[in-house]
Amino acid sequence: MAGVKNMTATIPLEKMTTQEKLRALEYIWDDLQRNPEDVPSPEWHADELKKRESLIREGKATFSDWDEAKQRIRDRTK
């Protein structure tokens, strides 16, 4: 969006269904993924990645199958 300054988009959130809101989020996420280098990464993210890499090197990290991890998260949020 080079050259666009102070662009404001108005979205009628109060009139949208949850499904419409989720679809809008998916469209935005798909658009952001087209140019990931344009999406800034916060400083804390790099710090966290370094910490996790260190844990892997030290043999202190554990890994889970994605389906198992999703189920664990679902169970915790019930």
Residue pairs with C-beta under 8 A, 6 or more apart in sequence:
1 7
11 24
13 21
16 24
32 38
32 39
52 61
55 61
64 72
